[in-house]
Amino acid sequence: MRKAIVTGANGFVGSAVVKELATNGVQVYAVVRQGARHLEKLQQLSCVNLVYCDLADYNSLAEKIADKEVDVFYHFAWAGIAGEARGDEDLQLSNVKYSCKAVQACADLQCPKFIFAASIMQYEVAALKQTNKQMPKTSIYCSAKIAADFMCRALADSLGVQYVSAIISNIYGPGEMSERMINSSIRKLQAGIRADFTPGEQLYDFIYIDDAAKMLFAIAKLDMQEKDYYIGNGKPLQLKEYLKELQKVVAPEAEIGLGKLPFDGVSLSYKEFDMQSVYRDTGIKPQVPFAEGIRRTAEWLRWQDVNNSSWGGGCKSEIIFNKLSIAGAFITKIFTSDDTRGRFTKIFEQHIFAEKGLEFNCTEDFVSMSCKNVIRGMHFQLNKPQAKLVSCCYGMIYDVLVDLRKDSLTFGRWLGVYLSAENARSLYIPRGCAHGFLVMSDMALVSYKCDGAYDKETDTGILYSDTDIGIKWPLEDINQAVVGDRDKQQMTFAEFKENKNFIYI
């Protein structure tokens, strides 16, 4: 596959598919409406050509895109996908009409394959219709999806266009702007607000956005006439199991209100779908576990809130600061600037830190290189504690600190954050805390900036696997960790508390 058209290219799913296509060397015509937002990342991709065209004008796409050698036409554009707009019958009927126009444009462009973004909600509303329950007005959206799917399929057949229906289950991840369940639940838990739900006994299936994009790319390369492909994890569980895991990742001490809301919908059996069709035909299957996907999503949402608040200034040239639950610890959003040459990054500027009340005087600056599953830590100095600013210049790490300050309200507690070259963040670790990290990528380059003199005599650490501290390293089996002999022999937290040499800060 060499060329593709993607409508709704700046949307949550559409932009992820554009990125996946471009990463694999596919030239993309990214169709967006006039005045569309969130185009920066699309504009940075060298294989992407932006095409401005409103939904109502899709009959002019063949004029706007002169290329008659496009291999596949993805149709993601759809107005009113959330909230009360789902119940707007005029808007949803217009979506059906515009989807048919997209099929006609596909034929006019002599493009052989059309992929329609169907929804699992089509099946939910069809199941609801078989009951005596009242259909909510928002089900108009689901009904319009059914109509568009059927009509586009019929029109594609009449025009000689191969039609593929991609049945999208529940996609989540960074980039989702609407207040759907995953987003709203994470935000409530982050804000300390109880999130209420039904008993959660209905079956659900969630898939991380990157995995969904890979599956949508894979099916476009197949020669399958009128095939329905299920885009999901393929391992449905009761909703409450997902919600418990979400709560465990985002806010382990928070409360979730399972059973606080009534359930008046329907529960699919998931026998309605051939859930293994993508894997069977392409060999592609999801790689990101739910817990890991939630961690990434929660981090992204936290930074959306930080960047939209007064804390941190909002100036793009500044380093942005986000307080963490352990006093004196911060995540900093590194300043980055991308252009055709690559990326410029500013990790530290002394006067910006000083303005935030952080007197950080860098006395040491060094870099370590480590392979996947390496744990380094948990390190500190007994009588000359250092403050540290840790960044991941290449790859990804799970960076952890433990509060060892006796008079601190969080004494003995730990926190962990993901740092990567992609998310452009640093962890500021105040004096009196132990530090360590786990390498999540095949290799990672980690930068440490330290405030305070290195003291070889009192350089020591806490055991990374100490049960009293209970660090939850994101490894299925802690025995998979690659740990140096020195770190295997560090003191326990109990031994540390008995040590009289540590100067508490």
Buried (B, 14 or more C-beta within 10 A) or exposed (E): BEBBBBBBBBBBBBBBBBBBBBEEEBBBBBBBBEEBEBBEBBEEBEBBBBBBBBBEBBBBBBEBBEBEEBBBBBBBBBBBBEEEBBBBEEBBBBBBBBBBBBBBBBBBBEBBBBBBBBBBBBBBBBBBEEEEEEEBEBBBBBBBBBBBBEBBBEBBBEBEBBBBBBBBBBBBBBBBEEEBBBBBBBBBBBEEBEBBBBBBEBEBBBBBBBBBBBBBBBBBBBEBEEBBBBBBBBEBBBBBBBBBBBBBBBBEEBEBEBBEEEBEBBBBEBEBBBBEBBBEBBEBBBEBBBEBBBBBBBBBBBBBEBBEEEBBBEEEEBBBBBEBEBEBBBBBBBBEEEEEEEEEBBBBEEEBBEEBEBEBEBEEEEEEEBEBBBBBBBBBBBEBBBBBBBBBBBBBBBBBBBBBBEEBEBBBBBBBBBBBBEBBBBBBBBBBBBBBBBBBBEEBBBBBBBBBEEBEEBBBBBBBBBEEBEBEBBBEEBEEBEBEEEBEEBBBBEEBBEEEEBEEB
